Amino acid sequence: MSSSNATRAALAVASGLAAGLAFPEFDYGLLAWVAFVPLFYLIEGESLRRVFGWAWLQGFASYIGSLYWIPIPLHDFADVRMELAILPMLLLAGVVAIDTAVAIWAGEFCARRTRLPAVLTMPIAWTAVEWIRTYFPIGFPWNLLGYTAYRNLELIQFAEFTGVYGVSALIIFFNAVVYLVIFRRGSPRLQTISLTSLTAMMVALVAFGAWRIANLKNAPAEGTLKVAMVQGNIPQSLKWDPKFLPTSYQVYQEETTNAAKRGADLIVWPEAAAAFLFQPDDRYPAALAEDASYRQKLLTLASSTGTPILFGAPALAQLDGQLGFYNRAYLVSAKGEVVAHYDKMQLVPFGEYVPARSILGFFVNRVVHGLGDMVPGEQQTLFSVKGAKLGILICYESIFPDFTRREVKLGANVLVNITNDAWYGKSSAPYQVLAMAAMRSVETKVPMVRAANTGISAIIEPSGRITNRTPLFKRGTEIEEVPWRTVHTVYTKVGDLFAELCFVLTMIGLLIAWRWPRTAVLDATAPSRLSSNGARRRAQKAH
């Protein structure tokens, strides 16, 4: 590798690591706003093929920095040797890095061939690719760039119009303008317009965000719900051991009894907190007599305390004649009756099912060994408690913007996220999931109650402010009044329209760039308008 290439590789890795450090638990969020500047610099004058390669390397470094926790569940719960457990993390980082490469390549390709400024094409292309990643090929919208700003509450309130994708677009636009101005790329007029537009946009967004937060704080509540979040802190290594079930159940029984005495209107247990098969009715085969007895104990607990309990539990299911399991949330009334249940729809790939099992099943099996393959639910269900309409999100579902939006559109005025993050150990993953969940409240302006087995449990206000958060791996119960009010945000009404428009514009831009390039002679190293001055000089010297 030449010294020039070595320098460029170093810049790509530095850019990627800076982007990775912007996510929780590192939480150096400000790095995201300049992390792409080195990448924009190093792709100056490079061929489009090399632009793709350098962008991939940047993305690879970024995802290694933010997904380093993946070997932990593989090693701790799938008995994979750590040196081997690292390989799936590297593979996933490499695959997701393709998204970064495609986004940067598409933005640069359109800019070079259409002569549009890359300060326009880059944010649009980036948003389009993030939106695609949410759904295809298996749906993995983990750590979208906009999540790095989850603590900048005044700035991110506009996500109620665009979703998290708008925040990602803003960050890329900021990076592009910083690069343009600092390195004096493009014409002076382009620099002035870009900087002025960015400044006006940032001032307007912060002003709107401050007004919006104050508006939410002062608006009268339609109702309140006193919610208890029980954090059982049950070790994952013991959770499904039948011998540990009495101890596990006793933990939740004692915490529930104490919460009821403190006046809770609703007691929430985490995902799969009931570590036994809980069926909607009491019809159990003889082999599951113990599960049936624990089912009755839980119903009796709710009636004896006079408090509804919302909890997670596995349930038997059949799919195509094969036995399977639902990852289910139940609501038991204060009378000890099962009044509603919801089956998790957005299952974790390779955790709760194997995608394209006919192809991949020969090579891999589920990471999370325990009950067996999960069966996805078919419809979103709201639970009703004391006038509140509860939208249920089980674990992984909280990272899907449109999924949460649909629950709010159905009428949910309080979101409840039950999860078991014990798989991740003492890593950054629980902090990352919490940050992603917080953005759901910003988008919909609906509060969220989050109950996690080992943490982080918390209340998320409609502004995205996180309160009453618990430490990791500590048992206890947090009780908090949760007010709600009806707010119909633009995002709730139109969904991913902003991201979809970016996708359409990107496709149109690529088509125009491919079919009708405005350059008279197509040069593979032709610079984009973002980097025209410096790159053109370097290209001329190279020839």
PLY file of the C-alpha trace (Angstrom):
ply
format ascii 1.0
element vertex 543
property float x
property float y
property float z
element edge 542
property int vertex1
property int vertex2
end_header
0.00 0.00 0.00
1.38 3.37 -1.03
1.81 6.11 1.55
-1.06 8.00 -0.12
-3.40 5.05 0.21
-2.23 4.41 3.75
-3.09 8.00 4.64
-6.51 7.68 3.05
-7.15 4.39 4.86
-6.18 6.03 8.14
-8.57 8.90 7.44
-11.39 6.47 6.63
-10.84 4.49 9.83
-10.56 7.67 11.91
-13.78 8.96 10.36
-15.53 5.66 11.11
-14.32 5.42 14.68
-15.41 9.00 15.33
-18.89 8.12 14.07
-18.94 4.96 16.22
-17.93 6.88 19.35
-20.88 9.23 18.84
-23.31 6.47 19.86
-24.03 5.36 23.45
-22.46 4.28 25.75
-19.50 6.38 24.60
-21.99 9.16 23.86
-19.60 11.61 22.21
-22.55 12.81 20.17
-20.88 15.96 18.86
-18.39 13.82 16.94
-21.15 12.77 14.55
-21.41 16.36 13.29
-17.82 16.33 12.00
-17.05 12.61 11.68
-17.66 12.55 7.92
-15.44 15.50 7.12
-12.30 13.30 6.81
-14.24 10.93 4.55
-15.33 13.75 2.26
-11.74 14.95 2.14
-10.22 11.60 1.23
-12.64 10.84 -1.61
-11.59 14.03 -3.45
-10.50 13.15 -6.95
-10.88 9.41 -6.35
-12.58 7.16 -8.88
-16.13 6.18 -8.04
-14.98 2.63 -7.44
-12.50 3.82 -4.84
-15.10 6.17 -3.36
-17.21 3.08 -2.69
-14.24 1.28 -1.13
-13.19 4.14 1.16
-16.79 4.69 2.27
-17.13 0.98 3.02
-13.99 1.08 5.17
-15.36 4.09 7.04
-18.64 2.29 7.68
-16.84 -0.90 8.72
-14.80 0.96 11.34
-17.91 2.78 12.53
-19.99 -0.36 13.03
-17.17 -2.22 14.75
-17.05 0.67 17.22
-20.79 0.59 17.88
-21.56 -3.14 17.52
-18.63 -4.51 19.53
-21.13 -6.02 22.01
-22.34 -8.73 19.60
-19.75 -11.36 20.68
-20.99 -11.11 24.29
-24.29 -13.03 23.86
-22.63 -15.44 21.45
-19.92 -16.25 23.98
-21.99 -16.14 27.16
-25.20 -17.82 26.00
-24.40 -19.73 22.80
-21.12 -21.18 24.09
-19.13 -19.80 21.18
-15.44 -19.22 21.85
-14.72 -15.50 22.00
-12.22 -15.59 19.14
-14.94 -17.17 16.99
-17.75 -15.01 18.38
-15.98 -11.97 16.98
-16.41 -13.25 13.43
-20.21 -12.72 13.20
-19.71 -9.17 14.50
-17.12 -8.52 11.79
-19.41 -10.05 9.20
-22.39 -7.94 10.27
-20.27 -4.78 10.39
-19.02 -5.58 6.90
-22.51 -6.13 5.54
-24.03 -3.01 7.11
-21.00 -0.99 5.96
-22.22 -1.63 2.42
-25.08 0.76 3.23
-22.56 3.49 4.05
-20.68 2.76 0.85
-23.84 2.82 -1.29
-25.05 6.09 0.27
-21.74 7.94 -0.18
-21.21 6.50 -3.65
-24.74 7.44 -4.75
-24.38 10.97 -3.41
-21.02 11.42 -5.13
-22.13 9.80 -8.38
-25.15 12.10 -8.68
-23.10 15.15 -7.76
-20.37 14.47 -10.28
-22.57 13.66 -13.24
-25.42 16.11 -12.71
-23.24 18.95 -11.38
-25.54 19.28 -8.37
-23.80 20.26 -5.11
-22.96 17.26 -2.97
-24.26 19.20 0.03
-27.67 18.37 -1.50
-27.07 14.90 -2.89
-25.25 13.41 0.13
-27.98 13.99 2.78
-30.69 12.78 0.39
-28.82 9.62 -0.59
-27.89 8.89 3.02
-31.52 9.17 4.13
-32.70 6.93 1.31
-30.28 4.16 2.26
-31.11 4.40 5.99
-34.78 4.00 5.13
-34.06 0.92 3.01
-32.01 -0.60 5.84
-35.03 -0.35 8.12
-36.86 -2.89 5.99
-34.46 -4.78 3.73
-33.03 -7.34 3.55
-33.92 -8.44 7.10
-34.71 -5.13 8.82
-31.82 -3.88 10.94
-32.22 -0.13 11.62
-29.78 -0.27 14.52
-27.84 2.92 15.24
-29.15 5.12 12.47
-27.02 8.25 12.46
-29.78 10.48 13.88
-29.75 8.59 17.18
-26.43 10.19 18.09
-28.39 13.41 18.76
-30.91 11.86 21.19
-29.70 14.07 24.05
-30.01 17.33 22.06
-33.70 17.67 22.87
-34.30 21.15 21.45
-32.65 20.22 18.16
-34.38 16.90 17.50
-38.00 17.92 18.06
-38.48 18.32 14.31
-38.37 14.52 14.11
-42.13 14.77 14.66
-42.23 15.76 10.97
-39.49 13.61 9.42
-38.82 10.80 11.85
-35.27 10.01 12.89
-34.30 10.05 9.21
-34.54 13.84 9.15
-32.05 14.09 12.00
-29.66 11.83 10.08
-30.02 14.02 6.99
-29.29 17.14 9.04
-26.09 15.62 10.45
-24.82 14.68 7.01
-25.71 18.13 5.68
-23.82 19.71 8.59
-20.74 17.59 7.82
-20.90 18.51 4.15
-21.14 22.23 4.86
-18.30 22.10 7.40
-16.13 20.37 4.83
-17.13 22.84 2.12
-16.33 25.90 4.23
-13.20 24.75 6.09
-11.46 23.44 2.98
-12.92 26.18 0.75
-14.34 23.72 -1.75
-16.79 24.85 -4.39
-17.42 28.42 -5.42
-17.57 31.24 -2.83
-21.24 31.62 -3.69
-21.93 27.94 -2.93
-20.03 28.22 0.35
-22.00 31.31 1.38
-25.38 29.85 0.46
-24.62 26.53 2.19
-23.35 28.13 5.40
-26.21 30.62 5.52
-28.78 27.88 4.93
-27.26 25.67 7.62
-27.12 28.49 10.14
-30.70 29.54 9.50
-31.85 25.94 9.68
-30.10 25.23 12.99
-31.43 28.43 14.59
-34.97 27.71 13.38
-34.91 24.09 14.52
-33.57 24.90 18.00
-36.12 27.69 18.39
-38.92 25.37 17.32
-37.66 22.65 19.65
-37.54 24.98 22.66
-41.08 26.15 21.90
-42.29 22.59 21.41
-40.85 21.32 24.68
-42.39 24.22 26.60
-45.69 23.61 24.84
-45.69 19.96 25.83
-44.78 20.78 29.41
-47.56 23.35 29.82
-50.32 21.49 27.97
-52.94 20.01 30.33
-52.88 16.22 30.67
-55.90 14.21 29.59
-55.12 11.64 32.25
-52.38 10.09 34.34
-51.33 6.57 35.14
-49.23 5.62 38.13
-46.96 2.94 36.70
-44.59 0.60 38.51
-41.67 -0.78 36.47
-40.37 -3.98 38.04
-36.74 -4.74 37.26
-36.25 -8.31 38.43
-32.57 -8.56 37.47
-32.84 -12.29 36.79
-29.55 -13.70 35.43
-29.96 -14.93 31.87
-27.94 -18.02 32.68
-30.59 -19.05 35.25
-33.73 -17.56 33.74
-34.98 -20.70 31.98
-33.68 -23.22 34.52
-36.80 -24.95 35.92
-35.09 -25.22 39.32
-34.75 -21.44 39.46
-38.39 -20.73 38.56
-39.66 -20.56 42.18
-36.96 -18.01 43.04
-37.60 -16.00 39.88
-41.34 -15.90 40.46
-40.92 -14.93 44.11
-38.85 -11.89 43.09
-41.67 -10.56 40.92
-44.31 -11.50 43.46
-42.61 -9.53 46.24
-41.89 -6.51 44.04
-45.48 -6.53 42.78
-46.97 -6.73 46.26
-44.86 -3.80 47.43
-45.72 -1.74 44.34
-49.43 -2.34 44.87
-49.11 -1.11 48.46
-47.55 2.09 47.11
-50.63 2.79 45.04
-49.59 1.75 41.54
-52.36 1.77 38.91
-50.42 -0.64 36.70
-47.49 -2.93 37.39
-45.25 -3.74 34.42
-42.94 -6.74 34.29
-40.27 -7.07 31.56
-40.23 -9.26 28.48
-40.53 -12.98 29.34
-40.49 -12.13 33.06
-42.93 -15.00 33.56
-40.47 -17.77 32.75
-43.13 -20.37 32.08
-45.70 -21.00 29.38
-48.68 -18.75 29.98
-51.72 -19.56 27.84
-54.79 -17.31 27.43
-56.98 -20.03 28.93
-56.34 -22.72 31.52
-56.22 -25.64 29.09
-52.80 -27.23 29.51
-51.62 -30.76 28.72
-50.68 -32.86 31.73
-46.98 -32.44 30.93
-47.32 -28.70 31.57
-49.07 -28.93 34.93
-46.39 -26.82 36.63
-46.81 -24.05 34.05
-50.57 -24.15 34.67
-50.04 -23.78 38.40
-47.82 -20.72 37.94
-50.40 -19.24 35.62
-52.97 -19.49 38.40
-50.52 -17.99 40.91
-50.04 -14.94 38.70
-53.79 -14.45 38.27
-54.25 -14.75 42.01
-51.46 -12.22 42.59
-53.25 -9.64 40.46
-56.60 -10.20 42.19
-55.12 -10.24 45.70
-53.27 -6.95 45.14
-56.17 -5.42 43.22
-53.76 -4.10 40.58
-53.49 -4.91 36.84
-50.25 -6.57 35.77
-48.72 -6.23 32.30
-46.05 -8.84 31.73
-44.14 -10.81 29.12
-44.32 -14.58 28.82
-43.86 -17.27 26.17
-46.94 -19.03 24.81
-47.47 -22.10 22.66
-48.20 -21.60 18.97
-48.67 -23.67 15.87
-47.48 -22.70 12.40
-47.97 -24.95 9.39
-48.59 -27.87 11.70
-45.31 -27.28 13.54
-45.08 -26.43 17.24
-43.64 -23.01 17.96
-43.78 -20.23 20.50
-45.03 -16.67 20.71
-43.09 -13.96 22.47
-46.17 -12.49 24.11
-47.28 -9.62 26.33
-50.33 -10.10 28.57
-52.57 -7.79 30.54
-54.22 -9.31 33.61
-56.91 -7.20 35.26
-57.24 -6.32 38.95
-59.81 -9.13 39.12
-57.26 -11.68 38.01
-58.62 -12.12 34.49
-56.69 -12.21 31.22
-58.12 -9.27 29.29
-55.68 -8.85 26.38
-52.52 -10.17 24.84
-50.15 -9.15 22.06
-47.71 -11.33 20.11
-44.40 -9.83 19.08
-44.42 -9.16 15.35
-40.91 -7.87 14.65
-38.72 -10.82 15.59
-34.94 -10.60 16.05
-33.09 -12.15 13.09
-30.82 -14.99 14.17
-32.07 -14.44 17.74
-35.72 -15.49 17.49
-35.74 -16.88 13.96
-33.37 -17.68 11.11
-34.02 -15.62 7.96
-34.27 -17.70 4.77
-34.03 -20.84 6.84
-34.09 -23.10 3.78
-30.79 -21.51 2.72
-29.13 -20.29 5.90
-30.49 -22.90 8.28
-27.91 -25.41 7.08
-25.09 -23.10 8.11
-26.42 -21.32 11.17
-28.92 -21.82 13.93
-30.59 -19.43 16.31
-28.20 -17.53 18.57
-30.66 -17.50 21.47
-31.10 -21.09 22.54
-34.04 -21.72 24.82
-37.61 -22.25 23.72
-37.26 -22.74 19.99
-38.20 -20.75 16.91
-40.63 -17.93 17.53
-43.81 -17.37 15.55
-44.50 -13.71 14.63
-47.74 -12.07 15.68
-50.21 -10.86 13.09
-51.62 -7.59 14.42
-50.82 -4.77 16.79
-53.01 -4.69 19.89
-53.74 -1.91 22.37
-54.30 -2.53 26.09
-56.69 -0.34 28.08
-55.96 0.65 31.69
-57.66 3.49 33.56
-58.47 5.44 30.39
-55.00 5.01 28.90
-54.54 3.17 25.61
-51.27 1.27 25.85
-49.25 0.49 22.72
-47.00 -2.51 23.38
-43.45 -2.78 22.04
-41.56 -5.95 22.87
-37.78 -5.47 22.94
-36.44 -5.06 19.37
-39.68 -3.51 18.13
-38.83 -0.18 19.74
-36.11 0.52 17.15
-38.58 0.54 14.23
-39.97 4.05 13.70
-42.96 3.17 11.53
-43.96 0.23 13.72
-44.33 2.52 16.73
-46.04 5.17 14.63
-48.72 2.68 13.58
-49.50 1.88 17.20
-49.95 5.57 17.97
-52.11 5.99 14.88
-54.30 3.15 16.20
-54.91 5.29 19.30
-52.10 4.53 21.74
-51.46 7.46 24.10
-48.87 5.64 26.25
-46.19 3.34 24.86
-44.97 0.40 26.94
-41.67 -1.21 25.98
-40.96 -4.47 27.79
-37.54 -5.94 27.15
-34.84 -8.28 28.35
-31.44 -6.76 27.68
-29.59 -9.25 29.87
-28.22 -10.82 26.68
-25.96 -7.84 26.11
-24.09 -8.01 29.41
-22.25 -4.90 30.59
-21.91 -3.36 27.16
-23.15 -0.33 25.25
-26.14 -2.16 23.74
-28.69 -1.40 26.52
-27.76 2.29 26.28
-28.11 2.22 22.51
-31.56 0.61 22.65
-32.69 3.20 25.19
-31.53 6.04 22.92
-33.40 4.55 19.99
-36.54 4.09 22.07
-36.38 7.72 23.18
-36.61 8.87 19.56
-39.96 7.04 19.22
-41.45 9.41 21.79
-39.98 12.42 19.99
-41.52 11.32 16.70
-44.99 10.62 18.10
-45.05 12.90 21.18
-46.28 9.95 23.24
-44.66 9.00 26.59
-43.04 5.61 26.97
-42.74 3.28 29.95
-39.75 0.99 29.61
-39.38 -2.08 31.86
-36.21 -4.15 31.41
-35.15 -7.32 33.21
-31.63 -6.11 34.02
-32.08 -2.48 32.93
-32.23 0.09 31.69
-35.81 0.73 32.85
-37.01 4.31 32.45
-39.79 6.75 31.69
-39.42 8.64 28.42
-41.32 11.89 28.13
-42.93 13.03 24.84
-39.97 15.36 24.31
-37.57 12.40 24.45
-36.30 13.30 27.93
-35.33 10.15 29.85
-36.27 10.09 33.54
-36.38 7.57 36.36
-33.73 5.48 34.65
-32.38 2.54 36.60
-28.81 1.29 36.74
-27.89 -1.93 35.00
-28.05 -5.19 36.93
-29.83 -3.87 39.98
-33.12 -5.24 41.30
-35.89 -2.87 42.24
-39.10 -1.10 41.26
-39.56 2.45 40.01
-43.01 4.05 40.38
-43.90 7.19 38.48
-46.96 9.17 37.40
-47.20 9.13 33.62
-49.43 11.85 32.13
-50.70 11.62 28.59
-52.31 13.96 26.10
-53.44 13.58 22.50
-50.92 15.00 20.04
-51.23 14.07 16.37
-47.80 14.72 14.87
-47.15 14.95 11.17
-44.97 11.84 11.38
-47.81 9.92 13.03
-50.08 10.87 10.14
-47.80 10.46 7.13
-45.12 8.07 8.38
-41.82 7.81 6.51
-42.88 10.26 3.78
-39.70 12.34 4.16
-37.45 9.28 3.81
-39.56 7.92 0.96
-39.22 11.22 -0.92
-35.45 11.05 -0.41
-35.48 7.54 -1.84
-37.47 8.65 -4.88
-35.20 11.65 -5.43
-32.13 9.43 -5.15
-33.50 6.99 -7.72
-34.33 9.85 -10.07
-30.90 11.39 -9.52
-29.14 8.09 -10.25
-31.20 7.57 -13.40
-30.46 11.08 -14.68
-26.79 10.75 -13.78
-26.57 7.43 -15.61
-28.60 8.27 -18.70
-28.06 11.99 -19.19
-24.83 13.15 -17.56
-24.34 16.89 -17.91
-20.56 16.57 -18.24
-19.31 16.60 -21.80
-16.67 13.99 -21.11
-17.19 11.47 -18.33
-14.03 11.16 -16.28
-14.02 8.50 -13.56
-12.06 10.84 -11.36
-14.24 13.90 -12.01
-14.78 15.71 -8.72
-18.16 16.56 -7.28
-19.29 20.14 -6.88
-18.69 19.73 -3.14
-14.96 19.30 -3.70
-14.50 20.84 -7.12
-11.64 23.29 -6.54
-9.21 21.15 -4.62
-10.01 17.90 -6.39
-9.77 19.44 -9.86
-6.31 20.77 -9.08
-5.22 17.37 -7.77
-6.71 15.57 -10.76
-4.91 17.89 -13.15
-1.59 17.28 -11.39
-2.18 13.55 -11.53
-2.54 13.73 -15.31
0 1
1 2
2 3
3 4
4 5
5 6
6 7
7 8
8 9
9 10
10 11
11 12
12 13
13 14
14 15
15 16
16 17
17 18
18 19
19 20
20 21
21 22
22 23
23 24
24 25
25 26
26 27
27 28
28 29
29 30
30 31
31 32
32 33
33 34
34 35
35 36
36 37
37 38
38 39
39 40
40 41
41 42
42 43
43 44
44 45
45 46
46 47
47 48
48 49
49 50
50 51
51 52
52 53
53 54
54 55
55 56
56 57
57 58
58 59
59 60
60 61
61 62
62 63
63 64
64 65
65 66
66 67
67 68
68 69
69 70
70 71
71 72
72 73
73 74
74 75
75 76
76 77
77 78
78 79
79 80
80 81
81 82
82 83
83 84
84 85
85 86
86 87
87 88
88 89
89 90
90 91
91 92
92 93
93 94
94 95
95 96
96 97
97 98
98 99
99 100
100 101
101 102
102 103
103 104
104 105
105 106
106 107
107 108
108 109
109 110
110 111
111 112
112 113
113 114
114 115
115 116
116 117
117 118
118 119
119 120
120 121
121 122
122 123
123 124
124 125
125 126
126 127
127 128
128 129
129 130
130 131
131 132
132 133
133 134
134 135
135 136
136 137
137 138
138 139
139 140
140 141
141 142
142 143
143 144
144 145
145 146
146 147
147 148
148 149
149 150
150 151
151 152
152 153
153 154
154 155
155 156
156 157
157 158
158 159
159 160
160 161
161 162
162 163
163 164
164 165
165 166
166 167
167 168
168 169
169 170
170 171
171 172
172 173
173 174
174 175
175 176
176 177
177 178
178 179
179 180
180 181
181 182
182 183
183 184
184 185
185 186
186 187
187 188
188 189
189 190
190 191
191 192
192 193
193 194
194 195
195 196
196 197
197 198
198 199
199 200
200 201
201 202
202 203
203 204
204 205
205 206
206 207
207 208
208 209
209 210
210 211
211 212
212 213
213 214
214 215
215 216
216 217
217 218
218 219
219 220
220 221
221 222
222 223
223 224
224 225
225 226
226 227
227 228
228 229
229 230
230 231
231 232
232 233
233 234
234 235
235 236
236 237
237 238
238 239
239 240
240 241
241 242
242 243
243 244
244 245
245 246
246 247
247 248
248 249
249 250
250 251
251 252
252 253
253 254
254 255
255 256
256 257
257 258
258 259
259 260
260 261
261 262
262 263
263 264
264 265
265 266
266 267
267 268
268 269
269 270
270 271
271 272
272 273
273 274
274 275
275 276
276 277
277 278
278 279
279 280
280 281
281 282
282 283
283 284
284 285
285 286
286 287
287 288
288 289
289 290
290 291
291 292
292 293
293 294
294 295
295 296
296 297
297 298
298 299
299 300
300 301
301 302
302 303
303 304
304 305
305 306
306 307
307 308
308 309
309 310
310 311
311 312
312 313
313 314
314 315
315 316
316 317
317 318
318 319
319 320
320 321
321 322
322 323
323 324
324 325
325 326
326 327
327 328
328 329
329 330
330 331
331 332
332 333
333 334
334 335
335 336
336 337
337 338
338 339
339 340
340 341
341 342
342 343
343 344
344 345
345 346
346 347
347 348
348 349
349 350
350 351
351 352
352 353
353 354
354 355
355 356
356 357
357 358
358 359
359 360
360 361
361 362
362 363
363 364
364 365
365 366
366 367
367 368
368 369
369 370
370 371
371 372
372 373
373 374
374 375
375 376
376 377
377 378
378 379
379 380
380 381
381 382
382 383
383 384
384 385
385 386
386 387
387 388
388 389
389 390
390 391
391 392
392 393
393 394
394 395
395 396
396 397
397 398
398 399
399 400
400 401
401 402
402 403
403 404
404 405
405 406
406 407
407 408
408 409
409 410
410 411
411 412
412 413
413 414
414 415
415 416
416 417
417 418
418 419
419 420
420 421
421 422
422 423
423 424
424 425
425 426
426 427
427 428
428 429
429 430
430 431
431 432
432 433
433 434
434 435
435 436
436 437
437 438
438 439
439 440
440 441
441 442
442 443
443 444
444 445
445 446
446 447
447 448
448 449
449 450
450 451
451 452
452 453
453 454
454 455
455 456
456 457
457 458
458 459
459 460
460 461
461 462
462 463
463 464
464 465
465 466
466 467
467 468
468 469
469 470
470 471
471 472
472 473
473 474
474 475
475 476
476 477
477 478
478 479
479 480
480 481
481 482
482 483
483 484
484 485
485 486
486 487
487 488
488 489
489 490
490 491
491 492
492 493
493 494
494 495
495 496
496 497
497 498
498 499
499 500
500 501
501 502
502 503
503 504
504 505
505 506
506 507
507 508
508 509
509 510
510 511
511 512
512 513
513 514
514 515
515 516
516 517
517 518
518 519
519 520
520 521
521 522
522 523
523 524
524 525
525 526
526 527
527 528
528 529
529 530
530 531
531 532
532 533
533 534
534 535
535 536
536 537
537 538
538 539
539 540
540 541
541 542
